[in-house]
């Protein structure tokens, strides 16, 4: 690209210098026409076509589109107003599992994403890792990315999707292979205390009608999975830092944090119950 751009720049500069030179006689029409045809049309057209052909030739190697070629299958990411449903495929004897608003990947391994949307168009974009792709209701798009270094990256929704579009993001955590395997095993197992008072309050106040929580046989389908939510970097799809105080704040009034959120407010609950639920969820790590 640099060589092609420099070639065009050198050619145009040469024409500028040539045209600026003092001449005693005007050019003949045929000679001027030939200069325009070869220098202004043929030369840049050939250069740009060569660059285009080279880019098209490189594309299959840069972005393999077939998710079945990946031994671990595709990570299914579904955009919803205003959060991200993330489903990891089964690997070996480990079953598939679901989480929300955070993706963890092993470094150096290509990941394939199956991108969907349930309501309006969203857009999947991890700026530090690769380009963006729209998530369209009724359609599945496929994107592949290969993280090359460990770290934590922010990924915003890149398509306006409603009142809380600016508060719809997810975290991407790239781990060493061993750390990734440990995280995956823990998330599949759940690690939730059956006897905890916070768990009982979740059931008593109807939270389990929408949310799921592995380890407690709670399987609501319309809201984010809460398994090991205390280990996530944020709550509310990047809206707030993951602290006990912010969890309680979100329970009291979700729409004050995320306008248009479909979760109802639970500010009618006793304050002690809200605090106990927040403590319980924050401790699920």
N, C-alpha and C positions, 0 to 999 in steps of 0.2 A: 504493500500500500504506500509506504514512504517513497520507494523508488518510482512507482507510477505517478504519485503526486509531484515529486521533484521533476520528473520528465516533462510533465505538462507545464509546470512553473518555469522551467528553463526555456521551453519553447515559446511561451507567451512573452517572457522577458526579452528573448532575442528579437521577437517581432516588434516589441515596443521600441527597443534601441534602433532597430533597422528603420522603423517608420519615422523616428525622430531625427534621423540624419538629414542634413540639408541636401536637397537635390535641385539641380538646375532644370531637369525635365520631368514631366509627369509620367507615371507608369502607363503603359498601354493597358487597355481594358482586359485583354487576354491574360497578360502577366498578373495583374491584380486579382483576377478571378481564379487563376491557378493557385495563387498564394492563399486565398481564402479557402478554397476547396481542400487543398492538402494540409495546410497548417491549422485551419479553424474547424474543419469537419473530419477529415480522414484520420489525422493523427490522434486527436483525443478520443474519437470513436473506437479506434483499434485498441488504444491503451485501456480504456474503460471496459471493453469487452473481454480483454485478456484478464483483467482483475476480477471481473464477474465470474468468468469461467473457473479461475483458480479458487475463488471463494466457494462456488458450488461444488467443486471437486473435494474441498476440505470438509464440507458440512457433515457427511455421513460419519466421519471419524470423530468430529467434535461432539455430535449429539446423536447417539444411537437411540432410535425411537421405540424399539421393540421391548416392552417391559418383560416379556417372557424370557428374554436373553439373560436377565439378571437372576442369579441363582436364588436370591432371597425374595423374589417377587417385588411387587410395587407397594409403596406406602400410600395408602389412600387418604387424601386430604380433602375435606369437604368444607367449603365456606358457607357460613350461616350468619344471619344477622344477630349479634355481631361477634362471632367467635369461630374457632377452627376445630372441627372434629377430625381427629387423626387416628387412623387404624393401621396398625402394623400387621403384616402377613405372618402366617405360621412359618416357623423355621425348624426343620427337623422334628423333634418330639415336643417342641414348644408351641403352644397354640397361638392363634392370632389374639390380639388384645387392642383395646381402644384407650386413648388418652385425649387430652385437649390442650390447645394453645401453646404447646411446646413440642419441638421435634429434637430428638437426639440421634446422632449419626456417628458411625465409626470413621476415623480419619483414614483417607486413602482408599476407601471403598466406594464405588459408584452406587448412588441411590437413585431409584426410579420412583417418581411420584405420579400417582393417578389422581387427577384434579377434577373435582366436581363442585357443584353449587346446588343448594336446595331452594333458594328464593329469588335472588337477583344476581347479576354478574358481579363477581369478586375477581381479584387478580393476585396470583401467587408470585411473590418476589422476595428473594433473599439477596440483597444487593452485594454482599461480600462474596457470594458463591456463584451467581449466574443471573441470567436474564429473567424477565417476568413472563407469565403466561396467564391468560384469562381463564376463569372458572365459570362455565356457562351452564345454567339449568338445562337438564335434559341431554347433556353432552359430557363425554369424558375426554380430557386432554392429557397428554403424557409428557413429562419433562424429566430429564436425567441430569444429575449434578454430581460432581466428585469433589468433596472437601479435601483440601491438601494440607491443612494445618488445624491443630486443635484451637478451641476458643469458643466464645459465646457471641452470637450475632443476632441483631434485631431484624425482623422481617415484617414490614407493614403491608396492609392491603393496598394495592396500587390502582384500584378502580373504585370510584365513588359509589358507595353502596347504601347510603342512608345517613341518618342523623349522627350515628356514632362511628362513621367511617374512620375518622381520625383516631379513634380509640380501639381500633381493631388491628392488633399486631400479634405476632407470636415470636417466641425465642427459639433459636437454633443453637444447640450445644453439641460441638464436635469433640468426641472423646477418643482416647486410645482404645484399641480393640478390646482389651481386657476389661476396662472400665465400662465400656458399652455393654458387654455381655453381662456384667454384674448388674447394671441398671435394668436391663431387659428382664432378667430373672426375677428381680425384686418387684418390678411393676406387674409382672404376670401373677405373682403370688398374692399381691395386694398388701398385706401387712396392716390389717385393721383390727382393733380390739373389739370383740363381740360384747364384752361386759361393760365397756366404757359408757358413762352417762351421756356423753356427747352423741354417741351412736344412737342411744335410745331416744334422745331429743330429735335427731334427724328423722326418725321414723314417726314419732309422735306428732310432729308438726308438718308432716306431709312432704318433706324435702325429697324423699325417695321415690315419689311419684314421677319426678322428672330426672333426677340425677342417679347415676349408677356408682357403685362402690364395691370393687372386688374384695373378696374376703368376707363379705357380709351377705352375699346373695342378694344384693340390691341392684336392680337392673333397669332403672328408668332410662328412656331412650331420647327424650326431647331436649335435654340440657347437658352441659359438659360432664364428662366422667370425673369423679372426685378422687380416684385412687391415687394415693401418694401426692395429693395436692400440695402438702406442706413443703415438698422438695422442689416445686416449680419456682421460677424466678419472679413471677408476677401473678396477679389475679385479674380477672375481668379482661382477658386477652390483651395484656400489656397495659391496662389502664392504671393499675396501682401496684406498688411494691408488695411483695408477699409477706405481710406482717399480720399478727393477730388483730391488731386494731383496724387494719384495712379490710380484713375478712368480715369483721363485725359491721363495719360501715357499709360494706356491699350488701350484707344480709338485710340491714335496716332499710336501705333505699337504693336499689340498683340503678334506677333511672336518674338519680342525682349524680352518679358516677358516669353512667353511659346512657345518654338520652335515647329513648326508643328501645331500650332493653326489654325483652319479653318476660323476664323474671319479675314476679310481683314483689312489692315491698312487704317486709315482715316486721315493720316497726311496731306492730301491735303485740309482739311477743314480749314476755318479761325480759328485762335487761339481763338478768342472770342467765336466762336460757340462751340468749344471743351470744353472750360472752363465753358460755360453756361450749356451744357449737363451734365458735371461732377457735377456741383453744384446742378442741378435738381435731378439727380439720388442719390447723396449723401444725399439729404434731404428727400428721400422717406423712412420714418421711422414709 
